[in-house]
Amino acid sequence: MRRHQRCLQVFAREPHEGRVKTRLIPVIGAVAATAVYRRLLARTLQAAKQADADRVEIWLDREPESPTFAIALTERGFSLHVQPPLDLGRRMSSAIGDGLGRADRVVLIGSDCPSLTPGYLDRAFTALERHDVVIGPTHDGGYILVGMCHAEPTLFDGIRWSTPQVLAQTRDRLRRLALDWAELPTQRDIDQATDLDLFPELLDGLVRGSD
């Protein structure tokens, strides 16, 4: 197998009502929340496709239920993978470690940041030419991007996911492991309904409900 220089990984979910953007459901309803996620995923995949990566992998949270969904991804040139049934940190570590078996640098992103651009992703890969790790922080104390040029299986140990301390705790782990890291400009992801205020186009044409 040909070894790649840049591997981009996307953590994603198959869009099903009630399974995606669940924090939005009480405010805009399950149908609209699913539509918002579809739009976020489409933006993410477009940025990933346009980035300067040799390989783009889609890591789903479970086996795809819809053959149409899976075929649509593979026909666009994406490689499909399934995340192991572990906590988020171990899933991330496993995916990145797997990717580093095929590429010199791996960047992993989520699929809920509407402002993600190909240039931002390219900056992450460039940072890995000089640093062990790269992080793309978010406004809420987490991050939407992490990249490595060599596996660090314990980096995410002890991180309290889905809390405002995620980024701070990861920085502490980086210091303890004596790793050099770079941070990209802070982005805003879509977790809460209030986050949509800055990206109203994500709701264009949608009927809000409270289902």
N, C-alpha and C positions, 0 to 999 in steps of 0.2 A: 504494500500500500504506500502510495506517495505521501511523504510527510509534508504538512502544510506549515506555513509561517504564522498565519492568523486564523484562529477559529472563533467564531462568534456564536454564542449559545443564547437561546431565548427560552426562559421559563414561561410556559403558557398553559391555558386550560381550553378545552373544547367548550364553546359557548352554549351552555344549557341554562334555562331559567332556574333560578334558585341556587345555582352552584357558583356563579361569578358575581363579583361586586356586591356581595351580600350586605355590606354596610350601607349601600345606596337604596336597597329595597324598601326599608320603612319610609323613605321620603319620596322616591319616584316610582316605586313598584318594580316587580321582578322583570316584567317585559322590557321596560325602559332601561333597567340596569343591565340586562343582557345585551341590548342594542348598544349601549354605551361601551360595554366591554368589546363588542365586535369592532367598533370604530377604533378603540384603543389598540386592539390587536392588529388591525389593518394598518394603522400608522406605524406601529412598531415593526411589522414585517416589511413595510416599504422602506423604512430607514435601514433595516438590516440588509435588505437586498441591495441598496445603493451604497452601503459602506464598503470600504476597501478591505474586505475579508476574503480569504481563500475558500472558506467553508462556513456555512451557516447551518446550525443545528437547532431544531425545535424540540424542547424537552417538555412533554406533556405530563400533567400530574397523574394521569392514568391512561390505560389503553384507549385509543379513540373508538367511540361507539359508532360514529358515522363514517362509512367508507368514503363518502363524498368529501368530507372534511379532510381526511387523510390524503386522498388523491389530489385534492386541490393544492395542498402544501407540497407534496412531492413533485407535482408537475411544475411548480415554480422553482424547483431546484433545491428545496430544503431537505435536510436529512432528519428523519423523525426518530425520537428516542423517548423512553418513558422513565420518569423519575422513580427512584426506589422508594418504598414505603417507609420513609424515615422522617425525622424532624427536619425543618427547613435548612438548618446549618449543615446537617449531614447530607442532605440532598444536593446542596450547592457544592460541598466539598467533593462528593462523589462525581458529579457531572464535570466539574473543572478538572479533577484528576483524570477522568476518562478522556476528556478533550486533550489534555496535555500528552496523552499517549499518541496523539495524531498530529499535534501542532506545537510550535515553539511558544506561542502566546495564546492564551484563552481569555476572552472577555464574556462574562455572563450578565445578561440583563433581564429585567422583568418585562411585563407587557402592559403596564398601566401608567406610562409616562407620555403624555401627549406632545411634549416639547422635545422629545428625543430626535436628534438629527443624525444623518450619516457623518457629518463633520465631528460631532461629539464622540461618536464611536471610534472614528479614526484617531482622534486625540488620545483615546484610551489605549489603543494599540501602540501609538507612538510613545506614550509614557512608559510602557513596559519595556522599551528599549533601554531605559535608564533606571527603572525602579523594579522592585520585586513584586509590588502590588499596586493596583490603581483602584480608586473608589470614586463613584459618582454619587455624591450626597443628595439627600432630599430635605425639603424645608422642615419636615416633621421629625428629624433626628434619625432617619434611616438612610438607605441608599438604594438606588435603582440600578447600579452597575458595580460589579467587582471583577477585576481581572488579575491574572497571575502569569508568571513565566516559569514557575516551578511549583509543584504541588506542596501545599501546606495543610495536611489533614486535620490539624488541631486548631487552625485559625478561628473557626467559628464555635469552638467549645465554650459553653457557659454563656452564650449570648441570649438575652431575653428578647426573643423575637416579638414583633408587633408592639413594641414599647418605644418611647422617645429616647431610650438609652442605647439603642442598637449601634449607632455610629460611634458613640463615645466608648462603648464596651469593645467594639472592634478595634478602635485606635489603641486601647489598652493592651489588647491581645497582640497587636502588631509590635508594640514597644517591647512586650515581654519576649516575643520571639525574635527580637532584634532585626525586624524586617524594615526595609526602606520602602516608603509608599508615597504615591502622588494622589492628590484630590482634584477632581475636575470641578467646574462651576456647579453650584447647587441647583437642582431641578425641583419641580413640583410634580408629584404623582397624584393619582386620583384614588383616594381611599374613602373620604367622606363626601357627603353631598355638597358641603360648602366648597370643596375643591373645584366643583364644576362652575363656580361663579367666574373663575378666570378663563374657562374654556367653554363658553356657552354654545359654541358650534357643535359640541358633542351631544347636545340635546335637540338640535334642529330637527323639526318634523316629528319628534317623539311625543306620544301621549303619556303624560305622567299619571301614575295611579298610586295606590297604597296597598296593592295586593301582596 
